[in-house]
Amino acid sequence: MQTLPKLPLGDAVEALVDWLEDYFGWLLDGVSAGLKFLVDGFQDLLLLIPAPIFIVLAAIAVYFLTRRDSKIAVLTAIGLLLIWDLALWNLAMLTFALVISATLLALAIAIPLGILAATNDHLNAVLRVGLDFMQTMPSFVYLIPAVIFFGLGNVPGIIATVVFAMPPAMRLTNLGIRQIPTDLIEVADAFGTTPWQKLIKVQLPVALPTIMAGVNQCIMLALSMTVIASMIGAAGLGLEVLKGIQRVDIGGGFEAGLAIVIIAIILDRVTQNILPNKTSP
């Protein structure tokens, strides 16, 4: 038997949501339309190229991006050929479009905030609390506000993915800049560089390997979120995995899951080998 009065948290949240929709519904609609245009544009661009040509171009691009690593290029071609052979090409391109969109948005927010946190201890303390909260929150919880404000479909899936994938990129950008040797900063100051010149010509180049590790983790988290986001209507390979679970279709779910793993391995190998003097673990 409950002895204390129940706090009206649920009613307060509903009132807040209603207020936001009344006064900022136009902004939410604009964000939704912009994200839908972005995903559709990436998907149309990817599907515009026939699959065989895309596979060849992807293998060539990976070969040069990874500093002429032929093994990764060949494995990329084999993996994409397998996805095409499993008749999952269109779904894979949609998943790829969702991951690209979410990753770009996450990095556009995370990297500037990471740079600001590295130069401002007060902001760093505030962001650290927020990042701890975000990284300890169960991933399914991110779906609730996304559904409340954006309904069902690809757009709320992107929103949830962006929030889920941001923390590593923000943390590692902050860490990379803070770990720059003080003598380099002193030399830059001695030559009279402005804060912007110091950031562009000294701090970012030196911190780039650490920042790229954050980019890698951001992409991996975005891909891992594709299956969870399918629960709120995000399409692509993740939705096929969810259907396989719901229908106990082991074969279909395994094939879609394998395609996600292939895409993850390709993106992981590329981002880990894209910088010079950096070896894969």
C-alpha positions as CSV (number, residue, x, y, z in Angstrom):
1,M,0.0,0.0,0.0
2,Q,1.4,3.4,-1.1
3,T,1.7,5.8,1.9
4,L,3.3,8.7,0.1
5,P,1.5,10.7,-2.6
6,K,2.7,9.9,-6.1
7,L,4.6,12.7,-7.8
8,P,2.8,13.7,-11.1
9,L,5.9,13.2,-13.2
10,G,4.0,11.6,-16.1
11,D,1.5,14.5,-16.2
12,A,4.3,17.0,-16.1
13,V,6.1,15.3,-19.0
14,E,2.9,15.2,-21.1
15,A,2.3,18.9,-20.4
16,L,5.9,19.7,-21.5
17,V,5.5,17.7,-24.7
18,D,2.2,19.4,-25.5
19,W,3.8,22.8,-24.8
20,L,6.8,22.0,-27.1
21,E,4.5,20.8,-29.9
22,D,2.3,23.9,-29.6
23,Y,5.1,26.4,-29.7
24,F,7.9,24.6,-31.5
25,G,5.9,22.2,-33.8
26,W,7.0,24.2,-36.8
27,L,10.7,23.6,-35.9
28,L,10.2,19.9,-35.3
29,D,8.4,19.6,-38.7
30,G,11.3,21.4,-40.3
31,V,13.9,19.1,-38.7
32,S,11.9,16.1,-39.8
33,A,11.6,17.3,-43.4
34,G,15.3,18.1,-43.5
35,L,16.4,14.8,-42.2
36,K,14.0,12.9,-44.5
37,F,15.4,14.9,-47.5
38,L,19.0,14.0,-46.4
39,V,18.3,10.3,-46.0
40,D,16.3,10.1,-49.3
41,G,19.0,12.0,-51.1
42,F,21.8,9.7,-49.9
43,Q,19.8,6.6,-50.7
44,D,18.9,7.8,-54.2
45,L,22.5,8.7,-54.8
46,L,23.7,5.2,-53.7
47,L,21.0,3.4,-55.7
48,L,21.7,5.5,-58.8
49,I,24.9,3.5,-59.4
50,P,24.3,-0.1,-60.5
51,A,25.5,-2.6,-57.9
52,P,28.4,-4.1,-59.9
53,I,29.8,-0.7,-60.7
54,F,29.3,0.5,-57.1
55,I,31.2,-2.6,-55.8
56,V,34.2,-1.9,-58.1
57,L,34.2,1.8,-57.3
58,A,34.0,1.0,-53.5
59,A,36.9,-1.4,-53.7
60,I,39.0,1.1,-55.6
61,A,38.1,3.9,-53.1
62,V,39.0,1.6,-50.1
63,Y,42.3,0.7,-51.8
64,F,43.4,4.3,-51.9
65,L,41.8,5.4,-48.7
66,T,43.7,2.7,-46.8
67,R,47.0,3.6,-48.4
68,R,46.9,0.8,-51.0
69,D,45.9,-2.0,-48.8
70,S,44.8,-4.6,-51.3
71,K,43.6,-7.1,-48.7
72,I,41.0,-4.7,-47.3
73,A,39.9,-3.7,-50.9
74,V,39.4,-7.3,-51.9
75,L,37.5,-8.1,-48.7
76,T,35.3,-5.1,-49.4
77,A,34.5,-6.3,-52.8
78,I,33.7,-9.8,-51.6
79,G,31.5,-8.6,-48.8
80,L,29.5,-6.3,-51.0
81,L,29.1,-9.0,-53.6
82,L,27.7,-11.3,-50.9
83,I,25.2,-8.6,-49.9
84,W,24.2,-8.2,-53.6
85,D,23.9,-12.0,-54.0
86,L,21.6,-12.2,-50.9
87,A,19.2,-9.7,-52.6
88,L,19.8,-7.3,-49.8
89,W,21.4,-4.5,-51.8
90,N,18.6,-1.9,-51.6
91,L,18.1,-2.5,-47.9
92,A,21.9,-2.2,-47.4
93,M,22.0,1.1,-49.2
94,L,19.2,2.4,-47.1
95,T,21.0,1.3,-43.9
96,F,24.2,2.9,-45.3
97,A,22.3,6.1,-46.0
98,L,20.9,6.2,-42.4
99,V,24.3,5.5,-40.9
100,I,26.0,8.2,-43.1
101,S,23.3,10.8,-42.2
102,A,23.4,10.0,-38.4
103,T,27.2,9.9,-38.3
104,L,27.6,13.3,-40.1
105,L,25.1,14.9,-37.8
106,A,26.6,13.4,-34.7
107,L,30.1,14.5,-35.7
108,A,28.9,18.0,-36.7
109,I,27.8,18.3,-33.1
110,A,30.3,16.2,-31.2
111,I,33.6,17.5,-32.7
112,P,32.9,21.3,-32.1
113,L,31.7,20.6,-28.6
114,G,34.7,18.4,-27.9
115,I,37.0,21.2,-29.1
116,L,35.2,23.8,-26.9
117,A,35.3,21.4,-23.9
118,A,39.1,21.0,-24.4
119,T,39.6,24.8,-24.1
120,N,37.1,25.4,-21.3
121,D,37.2,23.5,-18.0
122,H,33.8,24.7,-16.9
123,L,32.1,23.5,-20.1
124,N,34.1,20.3,-19.9
125,A,32.7,19.6,-16.4
126,V,29.2,20.2,-17.5
127,L,29.5,18.1,-20.7
128,R,31.2,15.2,-18.8
129,V,28.2,14.9,-16.6
130,G,25.9,14.8,-19.6
131,L,28.1,12.3,-21.4
132,D,28.2,10.0,-18.4
133,F,24.4,10.2,-18.3
134,M,24.1,9.5,-22.1
135,Q,26.5,6.5,-22.0
136,T,24.9,4.9,-19.0
137,M,21.4,5.3,-20.4
138,P,20.0,2.0,-21.9
139,S,19.8,2.4,-25.7
140,F,16.1,1.7,-25.8
141,V,15.4,4.8,-23.8
142,Y,16.6,7.0,-26.6
143,L,13.6,5.8,-28.7
144,I,11.0,7.3,-26.4
145,P,11.7,11.1,-26.9
146,A,12.4,10.4,-30.6
147,V,8.9,8.8,-31.0
148,I,7.2,11.5,-29.0
149,F,8.5,14.4,-31.1
150,F,8.9,12.8,-34.5
151,G,6.5,9.8,-34.6
152,L,7.6,6.6,-36.4
153,G,9.9,6.1,-39.3
154,N,13.5,6.9,-40.4
155,V,13.7,10.4,-38.9
156,P,13.2,9.4,-35.2
157,G,15.6,6.5,-35.9
158,I,18.2,9.0,-37.0
159,I,17.6,11.3,-34.0
160,A,18.0,8.4,-31.5
161,T,21.1,7.2,-33.4
162,V,22.7,10.7,-33.3
163,V,22.2,11.0,-29.6
164,F,23.5,7.5,-29.0
165,A,26.6,7.8,-31.2
166,M,27.8,11.3,-30.1
167,P,29.5,10.6,-26.8
168,P,32.7,8.7,-28.0
169,A,33.4,11.3,-30.7
170,M,33.0,14.2,-28.2
171,R,35.1,12.5,-25.5
172,L,38.0,11.5,-27.8
173,T,38.1,14.9,-29.5
174,N,38.4,16.5,-26.1
175,L,41.0,14.0,-25.0
176,G,43.1,14.3,-28.2
177,I,43.4,18.1,-27.9
178,R,44.1,18.0,-24.1
179,Q,46.9,15.4,-24.7
180,I,48.8,17.7,-27.1
181,P,52.3,18.3,-25.6
182,T,52.6,21.7,-24.0
183,D,55.8,22.5,-25.8
184,L,54.0,22.5,-29.1
185,I,51.4,24.9,-27.8
186,E,54.2,27.2,-26.4
187,V,56.0,27.2,-29.7
188,A,52.8,28.1,-31.5
189,D,52.2,30.9,-29.0
190,A,55.8,32.1,-29.4
191,F,55.2,32.5,-33.2
192,G,52.2,34.7,-32.5
193,T,49.5,32.4,-33.9
194,T,45.9,33.3,-33.3
195,P,43.7,30.8,-31.5
196,W,42.1,29.8,-34.8
197,Q,45.5,29.3,-36.5
198,K,46.7,27.3,-33.5
199,L,43.6,25.0,-33.7
200,I,43.8,24.4,-37.4
201,K,47.6,24.1,-37.9
202,V,48.7,22.5,-34.6
203,Q,46.0,21.1,-32.4
204,L,43.7,19.3,-34.9
205,P,46.6,17.7,-36.9
206,V,48.3,16.4,-33.8
207,A,45.0,15.2,-32.3
208,L,43.7,13.7,-35.5
209,P,44.5,10.0,-34.8
210,T,42.5,10.3,-31.5
211,I,39.7,12.1,-33.2
212,M,39.5,9.5,-35.9
213,A,39.2,6.8,-33.2
214,G,36.2,8.7,-32.0
215,V,34.8,8.8,-35.6
216,N,35.3,5.1,-35.8
217,Q,33.4,4.5,-32.6
218,C,30.7,6.9,-33.7
219,I,30.2,4.9,-36.9
220,M,30.1,1.6,-35.1
221,L,27.6,2.8,-32.6
222,A,25.4,4.2,-35.4
223,L,25.4,0.8,-37.1
224,S,24.7,-1.0,-33.8
225,M,21.7,1.3,-33.3
226,T,20.1,0.3,-36.7
227,V,18.5,-2.8,-35.3
228,I,17.2,-1.0,-32.2
229,A,15.9,1.9,-34.2
230,S,13.9,-0.5,-36.4
231,M,11.6,-0.9,-33.4
232,I,10.3,2.7,-34.1
233,G,10.0,2.2,-37.9
234,A,13.5,2.8,-39.1
235,A,13.8,0.8,-42.3
236,G,16.8,-1.1,-43.8
237,L,18.6,-4.2,-42.7
238,G,17.8,-3.6,-39.0
239,L,14.1,-3.9,-39.8
240,E,14.8,-7.3,-41.6
241,V,16.6,-8.5,-38.4
242,L,13.6,-7.4,-36.3
243,K,11.2,-9.2,-38.7
244,G,13.3,-12.3,-38.4
245,I,13.1,-12.2,-34.6
246,Q,9.3,-11.6,-34.6
247,R,8.6,-14.3,-37.2
248,V,11.3,-16.7,-35.9
249,D,12.8,-16.5,-39.4
250,I,16.3,-17.6,-38.5
251,G,17.6,-17.6,-42.1
252,G,16.3,-14.2,-43.0
253,G,17.4,-12.6,-39.8
254,F,20.8,-14.2,-40.1
255,E,21.3,-12.9,-43.6
256,A,20.3,-9.3,-42.7
257,G,22.5,-9.5,-39.6
258,L,25.4,-10.7,-41.7
259,A,25.0,-7.8,-44.1
260,I,25.2,-5.4,-41.2
261,V,28.3,-7.1,-39.9
262,I,29.9,-6.8,-43.4
263,I,29.2,-3.1,-43.6
264,A,30.5,-2.6,-40.0
265,I,33.8,-4.5,-40.8
266,I,34.3,-2.5,-44.0
267,L,33.7,0.9,-42.3
268,D,35.8,-0.2,-39.3
269,R,38.8,-1.2,-41.4
270,V,38.7,1.9,-43.5
271,T,38.5,4.3,-40.6
272,Q,41.3,2.5,-38.7
273,N,43.6,2.5,-41.7
274,I,42.8,5.9,-43.3
275,L,45.6,7.8,-41.5
276,P,49.3,7.4,-42.2
277,N,51.5,5.8,-39.6
278,K,48.5,4.2,-37.9
279,T,48.2,0.5,-37.8
280,S,45.1,-1.6,-37.1
281,P,44.9,-3.6,-33.9
